[in-house]
Amino acid sequence: MQPQVTFLGAALAALFTISMGYLLWWMLHPPKQIQPAVAKARHAVGAFKRILVPTSGVPYSEKGIELACRLGTEQEAEIVLTYVLEIPRTLPLNAPIPEAEKEAEEALIRGKEIVELHRLIPIVKLERAREAGEGIVKVAKDNDVDVIVLGMRPTWRGTQSGWGKTTDTLLRKAPCEVVIDKLPG
């Protein structure tokens, strides 16, 4: 008795042969090895799932938002935008300051638009604090952020440490990485 060859049998045999050939090719062509330090650095940046960006509505702040979006695009990070209202010590923290609150709201709206242009999720926070640096650190802790991206004015007047008061506070007290983006002056 002669074996019968059917179309279905021939198609399955061809499919099996092609898939085994591909598997053999894949096994003989492993991906290029990378150094452990390179893999660790790539993973560290890829781990940014929540990025905090303080904003004050000025161009260097908005450039910081843009940088944060670009850092977070690949992993679809959430961008936490915060505006810290610095309340004078002579007033209670919850004292109404209409002009400053309006300015804060406008800055956060512009920041939110930048984040949404990148199709990322904006989280908007208005924080009241005595000092901006302390307020930013509080928002970072409360929102469990992975990195803070700080846009810095091109002509900053540093203190004895070389940084401004807010930057110095962040570098000393932040619970996460801090990226400083200073425009050329």
QUINOR-V619566 format. One record per residue. N is the residue number from 0. SS is DSSP state (helix for helix, strand for strand, loop for the rest). PSI is psi in radians with two decimals (NA if undefined). Layout:
n = <N	N>
ss = <SS	SS>
psi = <PSI	PSI>
//
This chain:
n = <0	1	2	3	4	5	6	7	8	9	10	11	12	13	14	15	16	17	18	19	20	21	22	23	24	25	26	27	28	29	30	31	32	33	34	35	36	37	38	39	40	41	42	43	44	45	46	47	48	49	50	51	52	53	54	55	56	57	58	59	60	61	62	63	64	65	66	67	68	69	70	71	72	73	74	75	76	77	78	79	80	81	82	83	84	85	86	87	88	89	90	91	92	93	94	95	96	97	98	99	100	101	102	103	104	105	106	107	108	109	110	111	112	113	114	115	116	117	118	119	120	121	122	123	124	125	126	127	128	129	130	131	132	133	134	135	136	137	138	139	140	141	142	143	144	145	146	147	148	149	150	151	152	153	154	155	156	157	158	159	160	161	162	163	164	165	166	167	168	169	170	171	172	173	174	175	176	177	178	179	180	181	182	183	184>
ss = <loop	loop	loop	loop	loop	loop	helix	helix	helix	helix	helix	helix	helix	helix	helix	helix	helix	helix	helix	helix	helix	helix	helix	helix	helix	helix	helix	helix	loop	loop	loop	loop	loop	loop	loop	helix	helix	helix	helix	helix	helix	helix	helix	helix	helix	helix	loop	loop	loop	strand	strand	strand	strand	strand	loop	loop	loop	loop	helix	helix	helix	helix	helix	helix	helix	helix	helix	helix	helix	helix	helix	helix	loop	loop	loop	loop	loop	strand	strand	strand	strand	strand	strand	strand	strand	strand	loop	loop	loop	loop	loop	loop	loop	loop	loop	loop	loop	helix	helix	helix	helix	helix	helix	helix	helix	helix	helix	helix	helix	helix	helix	helix	helix	helix	helix	helix	helix	loop	loop	loop	strand	strand	strand	strand	strand	strand	strand	strand	strand	loop	loop	helix	helix	helix	helix	helix	helix	helix	helix	helix	helix	helix	loop	loop	loop	loop	strand	strand	strand	strand	strand	strand	loop	loop	loop	loop	loop	loop	loop	loop	loop	loop	loop	loop	helix	helix	helix	helix	helix	helix	helix	helix	helix	loop	loop	loop	strand	strand	strand	strand	strand	strand	loop	loop	loop>
psi = <2.31	2.46	2.51	2.37	2.09	2.83	-0.76	-0.75	-0.74	-0.69	-0.76	-0.69	-0.72	-0.76	-0.76	-0.75	-0.76	-0.79	-0.65	-0.65	-0.75	-0.75	-0.74	-0.75	-0.77	-0.71	-0.54	-0.10	1.23	2.74	2.71	2.35	2.45	2.70	2.57	-0.63	-0.67	-0.76	-0.68	-0.74	-0.75	-0.72	-0.69	-0.79	-0.61	-0.23	-0.02	1.76	-0.40	2.05	2.22	2.29	1.93	2.44	2.64	0.14	0.09	2.81	-0.70	-0.51	-0.75	-0.53	-0.60	-0.67	-0.77	-0.78	-0.75	-0.71	-0.73	-0.63	-0.58	-0.03	-0.87	-0.72	0.17	0.91	2.73	2.43	2.01	1.94	2.28	2.48	2.16	2.04	1.99	2.00	2.21	2.61	-0.28	-0.17	2.68	2.68	-0.53	0.22	2.35	2.34	1.42	-0.82	-0.80	-0.66	-0.68	-0.77	-0.73	-0.78	-0.75	-0.74	-0.72	-0.62	-0.79	-0.74	-0.74	-0.70	-0.71	-0.80	-0.76	-0.50	-0.50	0.07	0.69	2.91	2.03	2.41	2.10	2.25	2.23	2.04	2.42	2.27	2.89	-0.59	2.47	-0.79	-0.77	-0.69	-0.72	-0.75	-0.71	-0.79	-0.70	-0.77	-0.79	-0.50	0.11	0.97	2.72	-0.48	2.61	2.23	2.06	2.00	2.32	2.48	2.55	-0.48	1.05	2.63	1.71	2.81	-2.88	-0.57	-0.17	-0.18	2.88	2.97	-0.79	-0.83	-0.75	-0.75	-0.77	-0.76	-0.51	-0.62	-0.13	2.44	0.19	-3.05	2.69	2.21	2.19	2.20	1.79	2.15	2.62	2.49	NA>
//
